[in-house]
Amino acid sequence: MIQQFRNIKACDIELSSGFNFLIGPNGSGKTSLLEALYMLGYGRSFRSSLTGRVIQNACQELFVHGRLLNSEQIETPIGINKQRDGVVEVKIGGMSGQKLSQLTQVLPLQLIHPEGFELLTDGPKQRRAFIDWGVFYSVPAFFEAWGRFRRLNKQRNALLKTATSYREMQYWDAELSSLAEQIDTWRAGYVEQIKTGTESLCQDFLPEFDIRLQYYRGWDKETSYRELLERNFERDKMLGYTFSGPNKADLRIRVNGTPVEDILSRGQLKLMVCALRVAQGQHLTSLTGKQCIYLIDDFASELDSERRKLLADCFKATGAQVFVSSITQSQVDDMVMSDSKMFHMEQGRIEQR
């Protein structure tokens, strides 16, 4: 159920556990519906950081509610209410006062949208988030440790502006170093787990290329983080922030030995993004038994019919719940299955066909 979310005044629909197709012209509300589903999993929009832009005009709040059916066929109601004044309420299993991280934990989502190329072409922030998505679901202690590291790093940066000697940093650096080494171990282990399967799926999508993934932890692999902080104190003090660390980690992707953005077309970039997201979702299922939900906005963009069929077959093989938006039904015909549901959208209204 969605209420007062962008141009969707209200909708309450029964979804397929397989493919759900959202068909309609530009501006009809397809992306808004995917955005609402994303908010149900992450507590935020993927289009705007400002809640006021997501809540419908003249309304003070929005609601997104759903019913999650797990592999044991046990149903759990989940929901989020966001208000213009910043108040957020999360409910899981009928219990109020839950954290956004708990909502994310019960509803793993992968988003594939037209701006998804940023994962491959922008700076390391997006790829670091890609790694951390997987570590979050596989290592329960990661979320708290990463949050603690970022808070300590912020405090260290503030202290750098006033410290006159490294002795003043030692207390902070002891815990910061311990957290950094642990976070690096978790990330490196996760990338190693998904590396072979991800490279293989990328190869299936783009057989003409040799594709390799490599994890970079954010500092020299031969140096302990504690040693690095002490050695670089003067440089960090001059810069006013800690230059190296797990906050600079990256997943480096090479195609025929060349940075990916230098060699692939837009269509090929989209295929690789899809391969990365699907491989990550498949690993989650094999590791935890949880099934990932895929949100695919503007499925046909950048892809010819052959590539669309390739992706359709891949998503069918996952057995996951998939939401696909498209301007016309003909663009998604290759994905339709017996249990699929087709929804037509027009000016924020949704009807099942």
C-alpha positions as CSV (number, residue, x, y, z in Angstrom):
1,M,0.0,0.0,0.0
2,I,1.3,3.4,-1.0
3,Q,-0.2,6.7,0.1
4,Q,0.7,10.3,-0.7
5,F,3.9,9.4,-2.4
6,R,4.8,11.8,-5.3
7,N,2.0,11.6,-7.8
8,I,0.6,8.3,-6.4
9,K,-2.2,9.5,-4.1
10,A,-3.1,6.0,-3.0
11,C,-2.7,2.4,-4.3
12,D,-3.1,-1.0,-2.8
13,I,-2.2,-3.8,-5.1
14,E,-1.6,-7.6,-4.9
15,L,1.8,-8.4,-6.4
16,S,3.2,-11.4,-8.1
17,S,6.0,-13.2,-6.3
18,G,7.7,-13.4,-9.7
19,F,7.7,-10.6,-12.3
20,N,5.7,-7.4,-11.9
21,F,5.6,-5.2,-15.0
22,L,4.8,-1.5,-14.7
23,I,3.8,-0.2,-18.2
24,G,3.0,3.5,-19.0
25,P,4.3,6.7,-20.7
26,N,6.9,8.9,-19.2
27,G,5.6,10.8,-16.1
28,S,2.9,8.2,-15.4
29,G,4.3,7.2,-12.0
30,K,6.3,4.0,-12.9
31,T,9.6,5.3,-11.4
32,S,7.7,6.7,-8.4
33,L,6.3,3.2,-7.6
34,L,9.8,1.7,-7.8
35,E,11.0,4.6,-5.6
36,A,8.3,3.8,-3.0
37,L,9.4,0.1,-2.9
38,Y,13.0,1.3,-2.5
39,M,12.0,3.5,0.4
40,L,10.3,0.4,2.0
41,G,13.7,-1.3,2.0
42,Y,16.1,1.6,2.6
43,G,14.0,4.3,4.3
44,R,15.0,6.8,1.7
45,S,14.5,7.8,-1.9
46,F,17.0,7.0,-4.7
47,R,16.0,10.2,-6.5
48,S,16.1,12.9,-3.8
49,S,17.6,13.3,-0.3
50,L,14.8,15.7,0.6
51,T,11.7,14.0,2.0
52,G,9.6,17.1,1.3
53,R,10.1,16.4,-2.5
54,V,8.7,12.9,-2.1
55,I,5.6,13.6,0.0
56,Q,2.7,14.6,-2.2
57,N,1.9,18.3,-2.4
58,A,-0.4,19.7,0.3
59,C,0.2,16.5,2.4
60,Q,2.2,16.3,5.6
61,E,3.3,12.6,5.4
62,L,3.6,9.5,3.3
63,F,3.1,5.8,4.0
64,V,4.5,2.7,2.3
65,H,3.4,-0.6,3.7
66,G,3.8,-4.2,2.5
67,R,3.6,-7.8,3.5
68,L,6.8,-9.8,3.2
69,L,6.6,-13.6,2.7
70,N,9.7,-15.5,3.6
71,S,11.0,-18.9,2.3
72,E,9.0,-20.6,5.1
73,Q,5.9,-18.9,3.9
74,I,5.6,-16.8,7.0
75,E,4.1,-13.4,6.4
76,T,5.6,-10.3,8.1
77,P,4.0,-6.8,7.7
78,I,6.5,-4.0,7.2
79,G,5.9,-0.3,6.8
80,I,7.4,3.2,6.9
81,N,5.8,6.6,7.7
82,K,7.8,9.7,6.9
83,Q,6.6,13.2,7.8
84,R,7.7,16.7,6.5
85,D,9.1,17.6,9.9
86,G,11.6,14.7,9.7
87,V,9.8,12.2,11.9
88,V,10.2,8.6,10.7
89,E,8.4,5.6,12.0
90,V,9.3,2.1,11.0
91,K,7.1,-0.9,11.8
92,I,8.2,-4.6,11.4
93,G,5.8,-7.4,12.3
94,G,3.4,-4.9,13.9
95,M,6.0,-3.5,16.2
96,S,6.7,0.3,16.1
97,G,10.0,2.0,16.9
98,Q,12.2,-0.2,14.7
99,K,15.4,1.0,13.1
100,L,15.9,1.6,9.4
101,S,18.8,-0.8,9.5
102,Q,16.4,-3.5,10.7
103,L,14.1,-2.7,7.8
104,T,16.9,-3.0,5.3
105,Q,17.9,-6.4,6.9
106,V,14.5,-8.0,6.3
107,L,14.0,-6.6,2.7
108,P,17.2,-6.9,0.5
109,L,16.8,-4.8,-2.6
110,Q,18.8,-4.2,-5.7
111,L,18.1,-1.2,-7.9
112,I,19.0,-1.1,-11.6
113,H,18.1,2.3,-13.2
114,P,19.3,4.6,-16.0
115,E,21.8,6.4,-13.8
116,G,23.2,3.0,-12.7
117,F,26.3,3.5,-14.8
118,E,27.7,5.5,-11.9
119,L,28.6,2.3,-10.2
120,L,31.3,1.8,-12.9
121,T,32.1,5.3,-14.2
122,D,32.1,7.5,-11.1
123,G,34.5,7.6,-8.1
124,P,34.9,4.7,-5.6
125,K,32.0,5.8,-3.3
126,Q,29.4,3.8,-5.3
127,R,31.6,0.7,-5.6
128,R,32.4,0.9,-1.9
129,A,28.7,0.9,-1.2
130,F,28.3,-2.1,-3.5
131,I,30.8,-4.0,-1.4
132,D,29.2,-2.8,1.9
133,W,25.7,-4.0,0.8
134,G,27.0,-7.5,0.7
135,V,29.1,-7.3,3.9
136,F,26.0,-5.8,5.7
137,Y,24.0,-8.9,5.1
138,S,26.8,-11.4,5.7
139,V,28.5,-9.9,8.8
140,P,26.0,-8.8,11.5
141,A,28.7,-6.7,13.3
142,F,29.7,-4.7,10.2
143,F,27.0,-2.0,10.4
144,E,27.9,-0.9,13.9
145,A,31.6,-1.1,13.3
146,W,31.5,0.9,10.1
147,G,29.4,3.6,11.8
148,R,31.8,3.7,14.7
149,F,34.8,4.1,12.4
150,R,33.2,7.0,10.5
151,R,32.4,8.8,13.8
152,L,35.9,8.3,15.1
153,N,37.4,9.4,11.8
154,K,35.4,12.6,11.9
155,Q,36.6,13.3,15.4
156,R,40.2,12.6,14.3
157,N,39.8,15.1,11.5
158,A,38.6,17.7,13.9
159,L,41.6,17.0,16.2
160,L,44.1,17.3,13.3
161,K,43.2,21.0,13.1
162,T,44.5,21.7,16.7
163,A,47.0,18.9,17.4
164,T,50.7,19.9,17.8
165,S,52.2,16.4,18.0
166,Y,51.2,12.9,17.1
167,R,51.1,12.0,20.8
168,E,47.7,13.8,20.9
169,M,46.3,11.4,18.2
170,Q,47.4,8.1,19.7
171,Y,44.3,7.4,21.8
172,W,42.0,7.9,18.8
173,D,44.2,6.0,16.4
174,A,44.4,2.9,18.5
175,E,40.7,2.2,18.2
176,L,40.5,3.6,14.7
177,S,43.2,1.3,13.5
178,S,41.5,-1.8,15.1
179,L,38.2,-1.0,13.4
180,A,39.9,-0.2,10.1
181,E,41.7,-3.6,10.0
182,Q,38.5,-5.5,10.9
183,I,36.5,-3.7,8.3
184,D,39.1,-4.4,5.7
185,T,39.2,-8.1,6.6
186,W,35.4,-8.3,6.2
187,R,35.4,-6.5,2.9
188,A,38.3,-8.4,1.4
189,G,36.7,-11.7,2.5
190,Y,33.4,-10.7,0.9
191,V,35.0,-9.7,-2.4
192,E,36.9,-12.9,-2.5
193,Q,33.6,-14.9,-2.0
194,I,31.8,-13.2,-4.9
195,K,34.8,-12.7,-7.2
196,T,34.6,-15.9,-9.3
197,G,30.9,-16.0,-9.6
198,T,30.7,-12.3,-10.5
199,E,33.5,-12.5,-13.1
200,S,31.8,-15.6,-14.6
201,L,28.4,-13.9,-14.9
202,C,30.0,-10.7,-16.4
203,Q,31.7,-13.1,-18.9
204,D,28.4,-14.6,-19.8
205,F,26.9,-11.2,-20.6
206,L,30.0,-9.8,-22.3
207,P,31.9,-12.9,-23.7
208,E,34.1,-10.7,-26.0
209,F,35.9,-9.2,-23.0
210,D,38.2,-10.5,-20.2
211,I,36.8,-9.0,-17.0
212,R,38.6,-8.9,-13.7
213,L,37.7,-7.6,-10.2
214,Q,40.2,-6.5,-7.6
215,Y,39.6,-5.2,-4.1
216,Y,41.6,-2.1,-2.9
217,R,41.4,-1.5,0.8
218,G,42.2,2.2,0.8
219,W,45.8,2.2,1.9
220,D,49.1,0.3,1.2
221,K,48.5,-3.4,1.7
222,E,52.0,-3.9,3.1
223,T,51.4,-1.4,6.0
224,S,49.3,-1.6,9.1
225,Y,46.8,1.2,9.5
226,R,48.2,2.2,12.8
227,E,51.7,2.6,11.3
228,L,50.2,4.5,8.3
229,L,48.4,7.0,10.6
230,E,51.5,7.8,12.5
231,R,53.7,8.1,9.4
232,N,51.2,10.4,7.6
233,F,50.4,12.6,10.6
234,E,52.1,15.7,9.2
235,R,50.5,15.3,5.8
236,D,47.1,14.7,7.3
237,K,47.5,17.7,9.5
238,M,48.4,19.9,6.5
239,L,45.4,18.6,4.5
240,G,43.1,18.9,7.5
241,Y,41.7,15.3,7.1
242,T,42.8,11.7,7.2
243,F,43.9,11.0,3.6
244,S,43.9,7.1,3.6
245,G,41.8,4.4,5.1
246,P,38.8,2.1,4.6
247,N,36.7,5.2,3.7
248,K,38.8,5.2,0.4
249,A,38.3,1.5,-0.4
250,D,37.3,0.6,-3.9
251,L,36.4,-2.3,-6.2
252,R,38.6,-1.9,-9.2
253,I,37.2,-3.4,-12.4
254,R,39.3,-4.0,-15.5
255,V,38.1,-5.0,-19.0
256,N,41.0,-6.4,-21.1
257,G,43.3,-4.8,-18.5
258,T,41.8,-1.3,-19.1
259,P,39.5,0.7,-16.7
260,V,35.9,-0.3,-17.6
261,E,34.7,3.2,-18.5
262,D,37.4,3.5,-21.2
263,I,36.2,0.6,-23.3
264,L,32.5,-0.3,-22.8
265,S,29.5,1.3,-24.6
266,R,26.5,2.4,-22.7
267,G,24.7,-0.8,-23.5
268,Q,27.6,-2.9,-22.4
269,L,27.9,-0.9,-19.2
270,K,24.3,-1.6,-18.4
271,L,24.9,-5.3,-18.9
272,M,27.8,-5.3,-16.6
273,V,25.9,-3.4,-13.9
274,C,23.1,-6.0,-14.2
275,A,25.6,-8.8,-13.9
276,L,27.2,-7.3,-10.8
277,R,23.8,-6.8,-9.1
278,V,22.5,-10.2,-10.0
279,A,25.7,-12.0,-8.9
280,Q,25.5,-10.1,-5.6
281,G,21.9,-11.1,-5.1
282,Q,22.6,-14.7,-6.0
283,H,25.4,-14.8,-3.4
284,L,23.1,-13.4,-0.8
285,T,20.6,-16.2,-1.4
286,S,23.3,-18.9,-1.3
287,L,24.7,-17.5,1.9
288,T,21.6,-16.6,3.9
289,G,18.6,-18.1,2.2
290,K,17.2,-14.6,1.7
291,Q,15.9,-13.8,-1.7
292,C,16.8,-10.4,-3.1
293,I,14.2,-8.2,-4.8
294,Y,15.2,-6.5,-8.0
295,L,13.8,-3.1,-9.1
296,I,14.6,-2.4,-12.8
297,D,13.7,1.1,-14.0
298,D,13.4,1.7,-17.8
299,F,14.4,-1.8,-18.7
300,A,14.8,-1.3,-22.4
301,S,17.0,1.7,-22.4
302,E,20.4,1.2,-24.0
303,L,19.6,-2.4,-24.9
304,D,18.7,-4.0,-28.2
305,S,16.3,-7.0,-28.4
306,E,19.1,-9.6,-28.1
307,R,20.5,-8.0,-25.0
308,R,17.0,-7.6,-23.5
309,K,16.4,-11.3,-24.0
310,L,19.8,-12.2,-22.4
311,L,18.8,-10.2,-19.3
312,A,15.3,-11.6,-19.2
313,D,16.6,-15.1,-19.1
314,C,19.1,-14.2,-16.3
315,F,16.4,-12.7,-14.1
316,K,14.1,-15.6,-14.7
317,A,16.8,-18.0,-13.5
318,T,17.1,-16.1,-10.2
319,G,13.6,-17.1,-9.1
320,A,13.4,-13.7,-7.4
321,Q,10.6,-11.2,-7.2
322,V,11.3,-8.6,-9.9
323,F,9.7,-5.2,-10.7
324,V,10.3,-3.9,-14.2
325,S,9.2,-0.5,-15.6
326,S,8.8,0.0,-19.4
327,I,7.1,2.4,-21.7
328,T,5.5,-0.4,-23.8
329,Q,4.6,-4.0,-23.1
330,S,6.4,-5.2,-26.3
331,Q,9.8,-4.3,-24.7
332,V,9.2,-6.8,-21.9
333,D,7.5,-9.6,-23.7
334,D,10.6,-11.9,-23.3
335,M,10.3,-11.7,-19.5
336,V,6.6,-12.6,-19.2
337,M,5.9,-15.8,-17.3
338,S,2.7,-17.6,-16.3
339,D,2.7,-16.0,-12.8
340,S,3.7,-12.6,-14.0
341,K,1.4,-9.5,-13.4
342,M,1.1,-6.6,-15.7
343,F,0.1,-3.2,-14.4
344,H,-0.8,-0.1,-16.5
345,M,0.1,3.3,-15.0
346,E,-1.4,6.6,-16.0
347,Q,-1.0,9.9,-14.1
348,G,-0.3,8.1,-10.8
349,R,-3.1,5.6,-11.1
350,I,-2.4,1.9,-11.4
351,E,-4.6,-0.8,-12.9
352,Q,-3.8,-4.5,-13.3
353,R,-4.3,-5.8,-16.9
